[in-house]
Amino acid sequence: MRSMTTYIRAGEITKMPVVTLAGDDIAQVKDIVFDAVQGNIRCFTLAGRGLLAGPLHLALPWGNVHSLGPDAVMVRDANALEEDAAAARRRGKGSGGGDVLGTALTTQSGTRLGTITDAVLATGRTPAVAGYEIDTAERHRILVPVGGPVTVSAERVLVPDATAQHSSGDLEGFGAAAEGLRRHLQEHPQED
């Protein structure tokens, strides 16, 4: 049975509209703030909608996203927005901060898979970081799922060794790669 999960690169979310369940277009995504310790998205910084609109000095914490689709970021209402990006960062205090982009993706046994250039998100009602786009030593861009334990530091993101055998060259094949890694980790839990 094929999964109905849709995947999107985090970089494709910039300039996406932020809309409420009532259909109000309240902002657009300006930037994505990653949490380097958790390996997740902490929040979106926002801008106004339209050609001449500037930054809103508001942020949308990741936990306040109702759903993430291919065309918009959905929130329950305008109360989902925080006063500014600093407020969203305070919400994650104690979990560190930083940027996973430009960080090395490395297996637990020390194999360097490449440098993270983007995050791959599973869309829907429970959006999640499902993997990373990496630039390999051979200068290829591939998508690598993150289906098991991940350790994130300022220098590298550590993933299970099996991750190296599950990758895709595009988003269409990413779901099969993620499913293959998930199955492998279930069948071989000692390799986590």
C-alpha positions as CSV (number, residue, x, y, z in Angstrom):
1,M,0.0,0.0,0.0
2,R,1.5,3.4,-1.0
3,S,1.7,6.1,1.5
4,M,-0.3,9.3,0.9
5,T,2.4,11.5,2.4
6,T,3.5,14.4,0.2
7,Y,7.0,15.7,0.6
8,I,8.4,19.2,0.0
9,R,11.8,20.8,0.3
10,A,11.8,23.4,3.2
11,G,13.2,26.0,0.8
12,E,10.1,25.7,-1.3
13,I,8.0,27.1,1.6
14,T,9.5,30.5,1.4
15,K,7.0,33.0,0.0
16,M,4.2,30.5,0.6
17,P,1.0,32.2,2.0
18,V,0.0,31.6,5.6
19,V,-3.7,31.2,5.7
20,T,-6.2,30.6,8.5
21,L,-8.8,27.9,8.6
22,A,-11.4,30.6,7.9
23,G,-9.5,31.4,4.6
24,D,-7.8,34.7,5.7
25,D,-4.5,35.3,4.0
26,I,-2.5,36.8,6.9
27,A,1.2,36.6,5.9
28,Q,3.8,34.8,3.8
29,V,6.8,32.8,4.9
30,K,10.0,34.8,4.8
31,D,12.6,32.4,6.2
32,I,12.8,29.1,8.1
33,V,14.6,28.9,11.4
34,F,16.0,25.4,12.1
35,D,16.7,24.0,15.5
36,A,20.2,22.4,15.2
37,V,19.8,20.4,18.4
38,Q,16.5,18.8,17.5
39,G,17.1,18.7,13.8
40,N,13.7,20.2,13.2
41,I,12.2,23.5,12.2
42,R,11.7,25.9,15.1
43,C,9.7,28.5,13.3
44,F,9.0,30.5,10.2
45,T,9.7,34.2,10.1
46,L,7.0,36.1,8.2
47,A,6.5,39.0,5.8
48,G,3.4,40.8,4.6
49,R,1.7,39.7,1.5
50,G,2.1,41.7,-1.8
51,L,4.9,43.2,-3.8
52,L,5.7,46.1,-1.5
53,A,5.1,44.3,1.8
54,G,8.0,44.0,4.2
55,P,8.8,41.9,7.2
56,L,6.1,41.7,9.8
57,H,8.3,41.1,12.8
58,L,6.2,38.1,13.5
59,A,7.0,34.4,13.6
60,L,5.0,31.3,13.3
61,P,6.3,28.6,15.7
62,W,6.4,25.1,14.2
63,G,4.0,23.8,16.8
64,N,1.4,26.3,15.8
65,V,1.2,25.1,12.2
66,H,-2.2,23.4,11.7
67,S,-1.2,21.8,8.4
68,L,1.4,22.2,5.7
69,G,0.4,21.7,2.1
70,P,2.0,22.2,-1.3
71,D,0.4,25.6,-1.8
72,A,0.0,27.1,1.7
73,V,0.8,26.9,5.4
74,M,-2.4,26.6,7.4
75,V,-3.0,27.9,10.9
76,R,-6.1,27.9,13.1
77,D,-6.2,31.7,13.3
78,A,-4.0,34.8,13.6
79,N,-3.3,33.9,17.3
80,A,-0.9,31.3,16.0
81,L,1.6,34.0,15.2
82,E,4.2,35.2,17.8
83,E,5.2,38.8,18.4
84,D,8.6,38.3,16.7
85,A,11.2,35.7,15.8
86,A,12.8,36.2,19.2
87,A,9.6,35.1,21.0
88,A,9.5,31.9,18.9
89,R,13.2,31.2,19.8
90,R,12.4,31.7,23.5
91,R,9.7,29.1,23.3
92,G,12.5,26.6,22.4
93,K,14.9,27.6,25.1
94,G,16.9,24.8,26.5
95,S,16.9,23.1,23.1
96,G,19.7,25.1,21.6
97,G,19.6,26.8,18.3
98,G,21.4,27.2,15.1
99,D,21.2,26.1,11.5
100,V,21.5,22.6,10.1
101,L,22.1,24.0,6.6
102,G,25.7,23.6,5.7
103,T,26.2,20.9,8.4
104,A,27.8,17.5,7.5
105,L,25.4,14.5,7.4
106,T,27.4,11.6,8.8
107,T,26.5,8.0,9.7
108,Q,27.1,6.8,13.3
109,S,30.2,4.8,12.0
110,G,31.7,8.0,10.7
111,T,30.9,7.9,6.9
112,R,30.3,11.5,5.7
113,L,27.4,11.4,3.3
114,G,27.4,15.0,2.3
115,T,26.6,18.6,3.3
116,I,23.0,19.5,4.2
117,T,21.5,22.0,1.7
118,D,17.8,21.7,2.6
119,A,15.4,19.8,4.7
120,V,12.7,17.5,3.3
121,L,9.3,17.9,5.1
122,A,6.4,15.6,5.2
123,T,3.3,17.7,4.7
124,G,-0.2,17.3,6.1
125,R,-1.8,17.7,9.5
126,T,1.4,16.7,11.3
127,P,4.2,18.2,9.3
128,A,7.7,16.8,10.2
129,V,11.2,16.8,9.0
130,A,11.5,13.6,7.1
131,G,15.0,13.9,5.7
132,Y,17.6,16.2,4.1
133,E,18.8,17.2,0.7
134,I,22.6,16.8,0.7
135,D,25.4,17.8,-1.7
136,T,27.7,14.8,-1.9
137,A,31.4,14.7,-2.4
138,E,30.7,13.9,-6.1
139,R,28.7,17.1,-6.4
140,H,25.4,15.3,-6.7
141,R,22.3,16.5,-4.8
142,I,20.4,13.6,-3.3
143,L,17.6,13.3,-0.8
144,V,18.2,11.2,2.3
145,P,15.4,10.1,4.7
146,V,15.8,10.3,8.5
147,G,13.8,7.4,9.8
148,G,15.8,6.6,12.9
149,P,17.6,8.3,15.7
150,V,19.3,11.5,14.8
151,T,21.9,13.4,16.8
152,V,22.6,17.0,15.9
153,S,25.5,19.1,16.9
154,A,27.0,22.3,15.5
155,E,29.4,20.2,13.3
156,R,27.3,17.3,12.1
157,V,24.0,15.5,12.0
158,L,24.5,11.8,12.9
159,V,22.1,9.2,11.4
160,P,22.0,5.4,11.5
161,D,24.4,3.6,9.2
162,A,21.6,2.2,7.2
163,T,20.7,5.7,6.0
164,A,23.5,5.5,3.5
165,Q,21.7,2.8,1.5
166,H,18.4,4.7,1.2
167,S,18.3,7.8,-0.9
168,S,16.5,9.3,-3.8
169,G,17.4,11.8,-6.6
170,D,14.0,13.5,-6.4
171,L,10.9,14.0,-4.3
172,E,8.9,11.4,-6.3
173,G,11.2,8.6,-5.1
174,F,11.8,10.0,-1.6
175,G,8.7,8.2,-0.2
176,A,10.1,4.8,-1.3
177,A,13.5,5.6,0.2
178,A,11.9,6.7,3.5
179,E,9.8,3.5,3.6
180,G,12.8,1.3,2.8
181,L,14.8,2.9,5.7
182,R,11.9,2.6,8.1
183,R,11.5,-1.1,7.3
184,H,15.2,-1.8,7.6
185,L,15.3,-0.1,11.0
186,Q,12.3,-2.1,12.2
187,E,13.9,-5.4,11.0
188,H,17.3,-4.6,12.4
189,P,16.7,-2.5,15.6
190,Q,20.2,-3.2,16.9
191,E,21.6,-1.0,14.1
192,D,19.8,2.1,15.5
